[in-house]
């Protein structure tokens, strides 16, 4: 009578291990829909202890211990259409290579899901070793989706003695341990021989592709690689990922000719990074906090022009009364579709025309709290318009972090998920569990959570999402050219004129 494995009364993993380690077993064949690292981890040692001995010739290589056939990994959409359309018997070589590379990359991501542990690292390295030593061969069945789950253990000295299990469990952690599975032993010689023949037919199918080499590469290029990675490479990769948004913004946006000719390189970079932040659906706003004299106004004009040409929309500038005339001159010079209104003037929210972008100049004037009439009027307008907001200020922070929070809350809600948390505050105040106990009404990744923190590191991380800020020293060190005749630093206009940085020389007054 067949033995049943349902992971309730009888564990499938125990039955599979029993078959693999049974006396005389030298090799195994597995056909599964899916497999993952944590599933392989549970049988890797048993596979490693098999002697092999029965040799398969496959593309000039020998596979002695385990053949793993995977049937349900979905290749790219265009390859699926091509394979199942009936127009082609098999993929062309380029299509096969694209599919194998894509699948190897997907497997690498799958194998690394969750928090990696030392055991995961050891298992990945063991799997790589088994693949390299030809103990394990992995193929992908591409003819059609194959959802079968078949586990065969061969004893070559006794051909009739093939141990088989067939059922519902994949070679995954949940397949080995989860309830709701149903598997059964097959010991009748006629039955298991037919199952072995069925496996061989699919293993030798033309559209069954060997991905062993690709898996070896995927593992050896992952964090589990035994190759020592130079610290400099780690530094470069860290810098690459940290600068992703800046690089994306620089590539994504193109300035109109008048601004390309007039803006310095550091100003053009600020335009593109801020525009990228503005377009992020999770943020909806950005802040340019360059120090006085670095051209925040013309930078904002360039951003307004990008919105105008991209969305065929208008912008609104809200500024102190004494800056309105200056803004109107800039708007006229660059032919912007832009209105200007005094920060102190009440705005009729319901009857205001629609603006895609609202620019608030000298936004630090709104940092002192959310209870004032002026602040609430501007916030109501922003909420009603559902638009992006660009803040301009040379002094975003005065004496309290609430200065920053109040400005950001013009366009983000208190419970909005920002994607990051005040990690230092959480760590220094008892950890995540304590945070939830003491602040049950506060979303841990919200601006409200950051308002609890007095740690500069937390606010630095938060402002990285919104703030573009450069000092003269930064511009001088990273963007300026050097006059070879006198060694002075300068920026060069498009017409060749030079703007020298002043040399500040302290003098004693007696």
C-alpha positions in Angstrom: 0.0 0.0 0.0 1.3 3.5 -1.0 2.6 5.7 1.8 0.9 9.1 1.9 2.8 12.4 2.8 0.6 15.3 3.6 3.0 17.3 6.0 0.4 16.8 8.8 0.8 13.2 10.0 3.6 12.3 7.7 6.3 14.7 6.5 7.2 14.6 2.8 10.7 15.8 3.5 11.3 12.7 5.7 10.1 10.4 3.0 12.2 12.1 0.3 15.4 11.9 2.5 14.6 8.3 3.2 14.6 7.5 -0.5 17.7 9.5 -1.3 19.7 7.8 1.5 18.3 4.3 0.9 20.8 1.6 0.5 22.2 1.3 -3.0 20.8 4.7 -4.3 23.4 6.4 -6.4 21.6 9.1 -8.3 18.3 11.0 -8.3 16.0 12.7 -10.8 13.7 15.5 -9.8 11.0 17.1 -11.9 9.3 20.1 -10.2 7.4 23.2 -11.1 9.6 25.5 -8.9 12.6 25.3 -6.6 14.3 27.7 -4.3 17.3 27.9 -2.0 15.6 27.1 1.2 14.1 23.9 -0.4 17.5 22.8 -1.7 19.1 23.6 1.6 17.0 20.8 3.2 18.4 18.1 0.9 21.7 19.5 -0.2 23.8 17.4 2.1 22.0 14.2 1.1 22.6 15.0 -2.6 26.2 15.7 -1.9 26.7 12.3 -0.2 25.5 10.3 -3.3 28.2 8.4 -5.0 26.9 8.7 -8.5 28.4 6.2 -10.9 25.7 6.1 -13.6 27.1 8.5 -16.3 24.9 10.7 -18.6 26.6 12.1 -21.7 25.2 15.6 -22.2 26.9 18.1 -24.5 30.2 16.4 -23.9 29.8 16.6 -20.1 29.0 14.0 -17.5 26.3 14.4 -14.8 26.6 11.7 -12.2 24.3 12.4 -9.2 21.2 14.6 -9.7 19.2 15.8 -12.7 16.8 18.6 -11.8 14.1 19.5 -14.3 12.2 22.7 -13.7 8.9 23.2 -15.5 7.1 26.4 -14.4 9.6 29.2 -14.6 8.0 31.7 -17.0 10.4 33.1 -19.7 10.0 36.6 -21.0 6.6 37.4 -22.5 7.8 37.7 -26.1 9.4 34.3 -25.9 6.3 32.7 -24.5 4.3 34.0 -27.4 6.9 32.7 -29.8 7.1 29.3 -28.2 3.4 28.6 -27.9 2.3 30.2 -31.2 2.9 27.0 -33.1 4.8 28.9 -35.7 8.3 27.7 -34.7 9.4 24.3 -33.5 12.1 25.7 -31.3 13.6 29.0 -30.3 16.4 30.4 -32.3 19.9 30.5 -30.6 19.6 34.2 -29.7 16.2 33.7 -28.2 17.5 30.7 -26.2 20.4 32.8 -24.8 18.1 35.7 -23.9 15.8 33.3 -22.1 18.6 31.6 -20.2 20.2 34.8 -19.1 16.8 36.2 -18.0 16.0 33.0 -16.1 19.4 32.9 -14.4 19.0 36.4 -13.2 15.5 35.7 -11.9 16.8 32.6 -10.1 19.5 34.7 -8.4 16.8 37.1 -7.2 14.7 34.2 -6.0 17.5 32.5 -4.2 18.3 35.7 -2.3 14.8 36.6 -1.1 14.6 37.3 2.6 17.4 38.1 5.0 20.5 36.1 4.0 22.0 33.9 6.7 25.3 32.1 7.1 23.4 28.8 6.3 22.1 30.4 3.1 25.6 31.3 2.1 26.9 27.8 2.8 24.1 26.3 0.8 24.6 28.5 -2.2 28.3 27.8 -2.2 27.6 24.0 -1.9 25.2 24.2 -4.8 27.7 26.1 -6.9 30.3 23.4 -6.1 27.9 20.6 -7.0 27.1 22.3 -10.3 30.7 22.8 -11.2 31.7 19.2 -10.3 28.8 18.0 -12.5 27.1 16.3 -9.6 24.0 18.4 -10.3 22.6 19.4 -13.7 19.7 21.8 -14.0 17.4 22.1 -17.1 14.5 24.2 -17.9 11.6 22.7 -19.8 10.4 25.3 -22.3 8.1 23.3 -24.6 5.0 24.1 -22.5 4.3 24.8 -18.8 5.2 21.7 -16.8 3.6 21.5 -13.4 4.6 17.9 -12.5 6.3 16.9 -9.2 8.2 13.7 -9.5 11.1 12.5 -7.3 13.0 9.4 -8.4 15.9 7.6 -6.6 17.8 5.1 -8.7 19.6 2.0 -7.6 21.5 0.9 -10.8 22.4 -2.5 -9.4 18.8 -3.4 -9.3 16.9 -1.8 -12.2 13.5 -2.8 -10.9 14.3 -1.0 -7.6 13.6 2.6 -8.4 12.0 4.6 -5.6 9.5 7.2 -6.6 7.4 9.8 -5.0 4.8 11.8 -7.0 2.3 14.5 -5.7 2.0 18.2 -5.2 5.2 19.3 -3.4 7.7 21.5 -5.2 11.3 21.6 -4.3 10.7 24.5 -2.0 10.6 25.2 1.7 6.8 25.4 1.7 6.5 22.3 -0.5 8.5 20.3 2.1 6.9 21.7 5.2 3.6 23.3 4.4 0.2 21.7 5.0 -2.2 21.2 2.1 0.3 19.0 0.2 -0.4 15.5 -0.9 2.3 13.0 -2.1 2.5 9.3 -2.4 5.2 6.6 -2.8 5.4 4.5 -6.0 7.2 1.2 -5.5 5.6 -1.0 -8.2 8.4 -1.7 -10.7 6.3 -1.3 -13.8 4.9 2.1 -12.5 8.3 3.6 -11.6 9.9 2.4 -14.8 7.2 4.2 -16.8 7.7 7.3 -14.6 11.5 7.1 -15.3 10.8 6.9 -19.0 8.5 9.8 -18.8 11.2 11.9 -17.1 13.8 10.9 -19.7 11.6 11.9 -22.6 11.2 15.4 -21.2 14.8 15.7 -20.2 15.9 14.9 -23.8 13.2 17.2 -25.3 14.7 19.7 -27.8 13.2 22.6 -26.0 14.6 21.6 -22.7 17.5 23.9 -22.0 20.5 23.4 -19.8 20.9 26.4 -17.5 23.6 24.9 -15.2 26.4 27.3 -16.4 24.1 30.3 -16.0 23.2 29.3 -12.4 26.9 28.9 -11.6 27.5 32.4 -12.8 24.5 33.8 -11.0 25.7 32.3 -7.7 29.3 33.2 -8.1 28.4 36.8 -8.9 26.2 37.1 -5.8 27.0 37.9 -2.2 27.7 34.2 -1.6 30.7 34.1 -4.0 33.9 32.7 -2.5 35.8 35.3 -4.5 37.1 38.2 -2.4 35.6 41.5 -3.5 38.0 44.5 -3.2 36.6 47.2 -0.9 37.0 49.7 -3.7 34.4 47.8 -5.8 32.0 47.8 -2.8 32.5 51.6 -2.5 31.8 52.1 -6.2 28.6 50.0 -6.0 27.4 51.9 -2.9 28.1 55.2 -4.7 26.3 53.9 -7.8 23.1 53.0 -5.9 23.1 56.1 -3.7 23.4 58.4 -6.8 20.7 56.5 -8.7 18.0 59.3 -8.5 20.5 62.0 -9.3 21.8 60.1 -12.3 18.2 59.3 -13.5 17.2 62.9 -13.2 20.2 64.1 -15.2 19.5 61.7 -18.0 15.7 62.1 -18.0 15.3 65.8 -18.4 16.4 68.1 -21.2 16.6 71.9 -20.7 15.4 74.3 -23.3 18.1 76.2 -25.3 17.9 79.5 -23.4 18.5 77.8 -20.1 21.3 75.5 -21.5 23.1 78.6 -22.6 22.6 80.6 -19.5 22.8 78.1 -16.6 26.1 76.9 -15.2 26.6 73.2 -15.0 25.9 73.0 -11.2 22.6 74.9 -11.9 21.6 72.6 -14.7 22.3 69.6 -12.4 20.1 71.1 -9.7 17.2 71.6 -12.2 17.3 67.9 -13.3 17.6 66.5 -9.8 14.8 68.7 -8.4 12.6 67.9 -11.4 13.2 64.2 -10.8 12.2 64.6 -7.1 9.1 66.5 -8.1 7.9 63.8 -10.4 8.2 61.1 -7.8 4.7 60.0 -6.9 5.6 59.3 -3.3 7.0 62.8 -2.7 5.2 65.4 -4.8 7.7 68.1 -3.8 11.3 69.2 -3.7 13.4 71.9 -2.0 16.3 73.9 -3.5 18.3 75.1 -0.5 21.5 76.5 -2.2 23.1 79.3 -0.3 22.5 82.9 -1.3 23.8 84.0 -4.7 23.9 80.6 -6.4 20.9 81.2 -8.6 17.9 79.6 -7.0 15.5 81.8 -8.9 16.8 81.1 -12.4 17.0 77.4 -11.5 13.3 77.5 -10.5 12.5 79.2 -13.8 14.1 76.4 -15.7 12.0 73.8 -13.8 8.9 75.8 -14.5 9.8 75.8 -18.2 10.2 72.0 -18.1 6.7 71.7 -16.7 5.4 74.1 -19.3 6.8 72.2 -22.2 6.2 68.7 -20.8 2.6 69.2 -19.5 1.4 72.3 -21.4 0.6 73.7 -17.9 1.0 76.9 -15.9 2.9 77.5 -12.7 2.3 79.8 -9.7 5.0 81.6 -7.8 4.1 82.5 -4.1 6.8 84.9 -2.7 7.2 87.8 -0.3 5.7 91.0 -1.6 9.1 92.7 -2.2 10.2 89.8 -4.6 7.2 90.0 -6.9 8.7 92.5 -9.3 11.9 90.5 -9.6 9.9 87.4 -10.4 7.8 89.2 -13.1 11.1 90.2 -14.8 12.3 86.6 -14.9 8.9 85.4 -16.2 8.9 88.0 -19.0 12.6 87.3 -19.9 12.0 83.5 -20.3 8.4 83.8 -21.6 7.0 81.6 -18.8 3.3 80.8 -18.3 3.5 81.8 -14.7 1.5 83.9 -12.2 2.9 85.6 -9.2 1.2 86.3 -5.9 2.3 87.7 -2.6 2.8 85.3 0.3 0.8 87.6 2.6 -2.2 87.9 0.2 -5.2 85.6 0.8 -5.8 83.2 -2.0 -9.3 82.2 -3.1 -8.7 78.5 -3.1 -12.0 77.5 -4.8 -11.8 79.9 -7.6 -8.0 79.8 -8.3 -7.0 78.6 -11.8 -5.2 75.2 -12.0 -1.4 75.0 -11.7 0.7 71.9 -12.2 3.6 73.5 -10.2 3.6 75.9 -7.3 6.9 77.6 -6.5 7.2 79.0 -2.9 10.1 81.4 -2.7 11.6 82.1 0.7 9.7 79.1 2.1 11.4 79.4 5.4 8.9 82.2 6.2 6.4 79.3 6.6 8.5 77.2 9.0 7.0 78.5 12.3 4.0 76.3 12.5 0.9 75.0 10.8 -1.6 77.1 12.8 -1.1 80.4 11.0 -3.7 81.7 8.5 -1.1 82.3 5.8 0.3 78.8 6.1 -3.1 77.1 6.1 -4.3 79.1 3.2 -1.3 78.1 1.0 -1.6 74.4 2.1 -5.3 74.4 1.3 -4.5 75.7 -2.2 -1.8 72.9 -2.7 -4.2 70.2 -1.4 -7.0 71.6 -3.6 -4.8 71.8 -6.7 -3.2 68.4 -6.1 0.0 69.7 -7.7 3.7 69.5 -7.2 5.5 72.0 -5.0 9.0 73.5 -5.3 10.4 75.2 -2.2 13.2 77.8 -2.4 15.1 78.9 0.6 18.7 79.6 1.6 18.0 78.9 5.2 15.7 75.8 5.4 16.7 75.1 9.0 16.9 77.7 11.7 16.9 76.3 15.2 14.5 73.4 15.3 13.8 70.4 13.1 10.1 71.4 13.1 11.3 74.2 10.7 11.9 71.5 8.1 8.9 69.4 9.0 6.5 72.3 8.6 7.8 73.2 5.1 7.6 69.6 4.0 4.1 69.2 5.3 2.9 71.7 2.8 2.8 68.9 0.3 3.1 65.6 2.3 0.5 64.4 4.8 1.4 63.4 8.4 0.8 59.7 7.8 2.2 59.4 4.3 4.6 56.5 3.8 7.9 58.0 3.0 9.7 54.7 2.5 12.3 55.4 5.3 12.2 55.6 9.1 14.0 57.6 11.8 16.4 54.7 12.4 18.6 56.4 15.0 15.6 57.5 17.1 14.1 54.0 16.9 17.3 52.3 17.9 18.2 54.7 20.8 14.7 54.5 22.2 14.2 50.7 22.7 13.7 49.5 19.2 10.8 48.9 16.9 8.6 47.2 19.4 8.9 50.0 21.9 8.2 52.5 19.2 4.9 50.8 18.4 4.0 50.5 22.1 4.7 54.2 22.8 3.5 55.7 19.5 0.7 53.4 18.3 -1.0 56.2 16.4 2.1 57.1 14.4 3.1 55.5 11.1 6.7 54.5 11.5 7.7 55.7 8.0 5.9 59.1 8.2 6.9 62.7 8.7 5.1 62.4 12.1 7.6 59.7 13.1 10.6 61.9 12.1 9.2 64.8 14.2 9.8 62.6 17.2 13.5 62.5 16.5 16.1 65.0 17.5 19.0 63.2 15.8 20.6 65.0 12.9 21.4 61.6 11.1 17.6 60.9 10.8 16.9 64.3 9.3 19.8 64.1 7.0 18.4 60.9 5.6 14.9 62.4 5.3 16.1 65.5 3.5 18.1 63.5 1.0 14.6 62.7 -0.5 13.7 66.3 -1.1 16.6 68.7 -0.7 19.1 70.0 -3.3 21.7 72.1 -1.4 25.2 73.2 -2.5 27.6 75.7 -0.9 30.1 78.0 -2.6 32.9 75.7 -1.3 31.2 72.7 -2.9 30.8 74.5 -6.3 34.3 75.7 -6.1 35.7 72.3 -5.5 33.5 70.4 -8.0 32.5 72.7 -10.8 35.0 75.5 -11.0 37.9 75.8 -13.4 41.4 77.0 -12.4 43.1 80.0 -14.0 46.6 78.8 -14.7 48.1 82.3 -14.6 47.1 83.1 -11.0 45.6 79.8 -9.6 42.2 81.4 -9.0 38.9 79.5 -9.4 36.2 80.7 -11.7 33.0 79.7 -13.5 32.7 80.3 -17.2 29.7 81.8 -19.0 28.5 80.5 -22.4 30.0 83.6 -24.1 33.5 82.9 -22.5 33.3 85.5 -19.7 34.7 84.4 -16.4 33.2 84.8 -13.0 35.9 84.5 -10.4 35.3 83.3 -6.8 36.5 86.0 -4.4 39.4 85.3 -2.2 38.5 86.1 1.3 41.6 87.3 3.1 41.1 88.1 6.9 42.9 91.2 8.1 43.5 92.2 11.7 41.9 95.5 12.8 43.8 97.3 15.6 
